[in-house]
Amino acid sequence: MRPTRIAPLAAMAMLLAVLTRWDAPAEERQPEPRPNQARNQAPAGPAAPRPEFVRRADWGADEQLVREHSAYADGRARAVFLHHTNHPNGYDCADVPGMMRTLQATHIRNMGWDDMGYNFVVDRCGTIYEGRGGGADRPVKGAHTKGFNARSVGIAALGNFGAGQPVPRAMLRSIAAVAAWKLRPGTDPHGKVRLVSTNGGSRYPKGEDVRLEVVSGHRDGFETSCPGDALYARLPQLRDEVAALRTDAAAEQQRTAKDGQRADGRAGGGQTRGEPPR
């Protein structure tokens, strides 16, 4: 039998492979991403739980009055604008559904809007009402702050909160709950956000880049006294409460994830010793 030359050739091939690997840039040695990895990632959920609220059907919204279907922003809210409705403050909370129906009709018939302008309304007892139609869980574009309705949420306090008016604690707490839920994940309620004015009728010319507080009052984007001096003065407190709710929600999510990991670990270790795997 003739002597084979396979062994020397194999050794040379191995040496060439080692030299090639040594000289390759580091990024080339990174593992390739799994196919469709980014596409299969689920969109981030809300940063705080959804509070309870009264849906439009339950307060008797007149869907026949609505002029056009809702428009939607291309993502979760980047800013919150706080309003007041200028109603007298001594109302009975049991009468709010009727007040909501009148408010909707006023916005459509008198103001010429397609539907109620506010995304949410909160009464003095802390009850949250779904305002504009289109789905409370969706990024519905409201008609509440001219020039800045896109990618923002408008929350109205039912009442008049000019200087010297008390702001009910339950109302402020519920406003914070809506804001914490609707703001996109990663947003700092104490921070600022860059928005572009879409209407020259706002405080800023159309097309101007504007930096506003993430949690702002109506007057920050439009020439108005809304949401009243008393409620506007509570904005720092409101930002604190929104931040606290989101921090608590993040901590709860972490606890839930750790509990799930521990449960998975216990389940994986439950095989009887000596029993062959099935």
PyMOL commands that set and color helices and strands:
alter all, ss='L'
color gray80, all
select helices_A, chain A and resi 6-23+26-29+56-59+93-110+169-182+218-220+229-232+235-268
alter helices_A, ss='H'
color red, helices_A
select strands_A, chain A and resi 79-84+120-122+128-130+152-157+192-196+209-213+215-217
alter strands_A, ss='S'
color yellow, strands_A
deselect
rebuild
show_as cartoon
